Amino acid sequence: MSSEQKSSAGKWLFIVIAVLVLIGVLTFLGFNFTYSEGNRAGILIKFSEKGYVFKTCEGELNVAGLGNISNTVQMNQPWTFSVTNKAIAIL
């Protein structure tokens, strides 16, 4: 291999490693820090435990159609959520 080919291969290796590190950092930040706070109210539609490697509790909450208002159509607006801490998700 010439020195120019070695240099090109080294650049590609550096780019691949930099992209993998960036993906790892973004994944760490996404799973360990929250970007919003608040409460939602509604009727729990479904709740289940999913995952082969990383177990999470997944669910859907119907946030529309609360109450019983006569002569109105109740719309179903599901809000999907995921809980990674099993102690918080009381089954």
ROSE-4610 file (N, C-alpha, C; in Angstrom, 1 decimal, always signed):
// ROSE-4610
residu = [M/M/M/S/S/S/S/S/S/E/E/E/Q/Q/Q/K/K/K/S/S/S/S/S/S/A/A/A/G/G/G/K/K/K/W/W/W/L/L/L/F/F/F/I/I/I/V/V/V/I/I/I/A/A/A/V/V/V/L/L/L/V/V/V/L/L/L/I/I/I/G/G/G/V/V/V/L/L/L/T/T/T/F/F/F/L/L/L/G/G/G/F/F/F/N/N/N/F/F/F/T/T/T/Y/Y/Y/S/S/S/E/E/E/G/G/G/N/N/N/R/R/R/A/A/A/G/G/G/I/I/I/L/L/L/I/I/I/K/K/K/F/F/F/S/S/S/E/E/E/K/K/K/G/G/G/Y/Y/Y/V/V/V/F/F/F/K/K/K/T/T/T/C/C/C/E/E/E/G/G/G/E/E/E/L/L/L/N/N/N/V/V/V/A/A/A/G/G/G/L/L/L/G/G/G/N/N/N/I/I/I/S/S/S/N/N/N/T/T/T/V/V/V/Q/Q/Q/M/M/M/N/N/N/Q/Q/Q/P/P/P/W/W/W/T/T/T/F/F/F/S/S/S/V/V/V/T/T/T/N/N/N/K/K/K/A/A/A/I/I/I/A/A/A/I/I/I/L/L/L]
num = [1/1/1/2/2/2/3/3/3/4/4/4/5/5/5/6/6/6/7/7/7/8/8/8/9/9/9/10/10/10/11/11/11/12/12/12/13/13/13/14/14/14/15/15/15/16/16/16/17/17/17/18/18/18/19/19/19/20/20/20/21/21/21/22/22/22/23/23/23/24/24/24/25/25/25/26/26/26/27/27/27/28/28/28/29/29/29/30/30/30/31/31/31/32/32/32/33/33/33/34/34/34/35/35/35/36/36/36/37/37/37/38/38/38/39/39/39/40/40/40/41/41/41/42/42/42/43/43/43/44/44/44/45/45/45/46/46/46/47/47/47/48/48/48/49/49/49/50/50/50/51/51/51/52/52/52/53/53/53/54/54/54/55/55/55/56/56/56/57/57/57/58/58/58/59/59/59/60/60/60/61/61/61/62/62/62/63/63/63/64/64/64/65/65/65/66/66/66/67/67/67/68/68/68/69/69/69/70/70/70/71/71/71/72/72/72/73/73/73/74/74/74/75/75/75/76/76/76/77/77/77/78/78/78/79/79/79/80/80/80/81/81/81/82/82/82/83/83/83/84/84/84/85/85/85/86/86/86/87/87/87/88/88/88/89/89/89/90/90/90/91/91/91]
x = [+0.8/+0.0/+0.9/+0.5/+1.2/+0.8/+1.7/+1.4/+0.1/-0.3/-1.5/-2.7/-2.7/-3.8/-3.9/-2.8/-2.8/-3.4/-3.1/-3.6/-5.2/-5.6/-7.0/-7.8/-7.2/-7.8/-7.8/-6.8/-6.8/-7.9/-8.1/-9.1/-10.5/-10.8/-12.1/-12.3/-11.2/-11.3/-11.6/-11.0/-11.2/-12.7/-13.2/-14.6/-15.6/-15.3/-16.2/-16.2/-15.0/-14.9/-15.6/-15.4/-16.1/-17.6/-18.1/-19.6/-20.1/-19.4/-19.8/-19.8/-18.8/-18.7/-19.9/-20.2/-21.3/-22.6/-22.8/-24.0/-24.1/-23.0/-23.0/-23.3/-22.8/-23.0/-24.5/-25.0/-26.4/-27.4/-27.0/-27.9/-27.8/-26.6/-26.5/-27.3/-27.2/-28.0/-29.5/-29.9/-31.3/-32.0/-31.2/-31.7/-31.6/-30.7/-30.4/-30.9/-31.3/-31.7/-33.1/-34.0/-35.3/-35.2/-36.1/-36.1/-37.5/-38.3/-39.6/-40.1/-41.0/-41.6/-43.1/-43.9/-45.3/-46.1/-47.4/-48.4/-49.4/-49.8/-50.9/-52.0/-53.2/-54.4/-55.2/-55.7/-56.5/-56.8/-57.2/-57.6/-56.6/-56.0/-55.0/-55.6/-55.1/-55.7/-54.9/-53.6/-52.8/-51.5/-51.0/-49.7/-49.1/-47.8/-47.2/-45.7/-45.0/-43.6/-43.0/-42.1/-41.5/-40.0/-39.4/-37.9/-37.3/-36.3/-35.5/-34.3/-33.6/-32.4/-32.6/-33.2/-33.6/-35.0/-35.4/-36.8/-37.4/-38.5/-39.2/-40.7/-41.4/-42.8/-43.4/-44.2/-44.8/-46.3/-46.8/-48.3/-48.8/-50.2/-50.9/-51.9/-52.1/-53.0/-54.0/-55.3/-56.3/-56.4/-55.9/-56.0/-57.2/-58.0/-59.2/-60.4/-61.5/-62.7/-63.0/-62.4/-62.6/-64.0/-64.7/-66.0/-67.1/-68.3/-69.4/-70.3/-70.0/-70.7/-71.7/-73.0/-74.1/-74.1/-74.5/-74.6/-73.3/-72.2/-70.9/-70.2/-69.3/-68.5/-67.2/-66.9/-65.6/-64.5/-63.5/-62.3/-61.3/-60.7/-59.6/-58.3/-57.6/-56.2/-55.2/-54.6/-53.7/-52.3/-51.8/-50.4/-49.6/-48.6/-47.7/-46.6/-46.2/-45.1/-44.3/-43.2/-42.3/-41.6/-41.6/-41.0/-39.9/-38.7/-37.5/-37.3/-37.8/-37.6/-38.8/-38.6/-39.7/-40.3/-39.6/-40.1/-41.1/-41.0/-42.0/-43.3/-43.1/-44.3/-44.8/-45.9/-46.5/-47.4/-47.1/-47.9/-49.0]
y = [-1.2/+0.0/+1.2/+2.2/+3.4/+4.3/+5.3/+6.2/+7.0/+7.2/+8.0/+7.1/+5.8/+4.9/+4.7/+4.6/+4.5/+5.7/+6.9/+8.1/+8.2/+7.7/+7.7/+6.7/+5.6/+4.6/+5.1/+5.8/+6.4/+7.4/+8.2/+9.2/+8.6/+7.5/+6.9/+6.2/+5.6/+5.0/+6.0/+7.2/+8.3/+8.7/+8.9/+9.3/+8.3/+7.0/+6.0/+6.0/+6.1/+6.1/+7.3/+8.5/+9.7/+9.6/+9.0/+8.9/+7.9/+6.8/+5.9/+6.5/+7.3/+8.0/+9.0/+9.7/+10.7/+10.0/+8.9/+8.1/+7.6/+7.2/+6.7/+7.8/+9.0/+10.2/+10.6/+10.7/+11.0/+10.0/+8.7/+7.7/+7.8/+8.0/+8.2/+9.4/+10.5/+11.7/+11.5/+10.7/+10.5/+9.6/+8.6/+7.7/+8.2/+9.1/+9.5/+10.9/+11.7/+13.0/+13.3/+14.0/+14.4/+15.8/+16.0/+17.3/+17.9/+17.3/+18.0/+17.5/+18.3/+17.9/+18.2/+17.5/+17.8/+16.6/+16.8/+15.7/+15.6/+14.4/+14.1/+13.4/+13.7/+13.0/+12.3/+11.2/+10.5/+9.1/+8.3/+6.9/+6.0/+5.1/+4.2/+3.1/+3.1/+2.2/+0.8/+0.9/-0.4/-0.1/-1.1/-1.0/-2.4/-2.5/-3.8/-3.6/-4.8/-4.8/-5.3/-4.6/-5.0/-5.0/-5.7/-5.7/-7.0/-7.3/-8.5/-8.2/-7.2/-6.8/-5.8/-4.6/-3.5/-3.6/-4.0/-4.0/-2.7/-2.3/-1.1/-1.4/-0.5/-0.6/+0.4/+0.0/+0.8/+0.9/+2.1/+2.2/+3.3/+3.4/+4.4/+5.0/+6.3/+7.0/+7.8/+7.6/+8.4/+9.7/+10.8/+12.1/+12.9/+12.4/+13.1/+12.3/+12.9/+12.2/+12.0/+12.8/+12.7/+13.3/+12.7/+13.2/+12.7/+13.0/+12.6/+13.8/+14.4/+15.5/+15.1/+15.4/+14.9/+15.5/+14.8/+15.3/+15.7/+15.0/+15.3/+14.0/+14.1/+13.0/+13.0/+11.9/+11.7/+11.3/+12.0/+11.7/+10.9/+9.9/+9.2/+9.8/+10.3/+10.9/+10.1/+9.1/+8.3/+9.0/+8.9/+9.5/+8.3/+7.9/+6.8/+7.2/+6.3/+6.6/+5.4/+5.6/+4.5/+4.8/+3.8/+3.9/+2.9/+3.4/+2.5/+2.0/+2.8/+2.4/+1.6/+0.3/-0.5/-0.2/+0.4/+0.8/+1.9/+2.8/+3.8/+3.2/+2.3/+1.7/+0.6/+0.9/+0.0/-0.9/-2.2/-3.1/-3.7]
z = [+0.0/+0.0/+0.0/-0.8/-0.8/+0.4/+0.7/+1.8/+1.6/+0.4/+0.1/+0.4/+0.1/+0.4/+2.0/+2.7/+4.1/+4.7/+4.2/+4.7/+4.5/+3.4/+3.1/+4.0/+4.2/+5.1/+6.5/+6.9/+8.3/+8.5/+7.4/+7.5/+7.6/+6.8/+6.9/+8.3/+8.8/+10.1/+11.2/+11.1/+12.1/+12.0/+10.7/+10.6/+11.1/+10.9/+11.4/+12.9/+13.5/+15.0/+15.6/+14.9/+15.4/+15.3/+14.3/+14.2/+15.2/+15.5/+16.5/+17.9/+18.2/+19.5/+19.6/+18.5/+18.5/+18.8/+18.1/+18.3/+19.8/+20.3/+21.7/+22.7/+22.5/+23.4/+23.3/+22.1/+21.9/+22.5/+22.4/+23.0/+24.6/+25.1/+26.6/+27.0/+26.3/+26.7/+26.6/+25.6/+25.3/+26.4/+26.9/+27.9/+29.4/+29.6/+31.0/+31.4/+30.5/+30.8/+30.2/+31.0/+30.5/+29.8/+28.9/+28.2/+28.4/+29.2/+29.5/+30.9/+31.5/+32.7/+32.7/+33.4/+33.4/+33.7/+33.7/+33.9/+32.8/+32.6/+31.6/+32.4/+32.0/+32.6/+31.5/+31.7/+30.7/+31.2/+30.3/+30.6/+30.0/+30.8/+30.3/+29.4/+28.1/+27.1/+27.2/+27.2/+27.3/+28.0/+28.6/+29.3/+29.3/+28.8/+28.7/+28.9/+29.2/+29.3/+28.0/+27.4/+26.1/+26.2/+25.2/+25.0/+25.3/+24.5/+24.6/+25.5/+25.2/+25.9/+27.0/+26.5/+27.4/+27.7/+28.9/+29.3/+29.6/+28.9/+29.2/+29.3/+30.0/+30.1/+29.1/+28.2/+27.1/+27.4/+27.0/+27.2/+26.3/+26.4/+25.7/+26.6/+26.6/+27.4/+26.5/+26.7/+25.9/+26.6/+26.0/+26.6/+26.2/+25.3/+24.8/+25.2/+25.2/+25.5/+27.0/+27.8/+29.3/+29.6/+30.5/+30.9/+30.0/+30.4/+29.6/+29.2/+28.0/+27.6/+26.6/+26.8/+26.0/+24.6/+23.6/+22.2/+21.6/+22.0/+21.5/+21.1/+20.1/+19.7/+20.5/+21.1/+21.9/+20.9/+20.8/+19.9/+20.7/+20.1/+20.7/+20.3/+21.3/+21.0/+21.9/+21.4/+22.3/+22.4/+23.6/+23.8/+24.2/+23.4/+23.8/+24.7/+25.6/+26.5/+26.8/+27.4/+27.7/+29.1/+30.0/+31.3/+31.4/+31.6/+31.8/+33.2/+34.2/+35.6/+36.0/+36.3/+36.6/+38.0/+38.9/+40.2/+40.0/+39.0/+38.8/+38.2/+37.2/+36.6/+37.4/+38.2/+39.1/+38.2/+38.1/+37.3/+38.2]
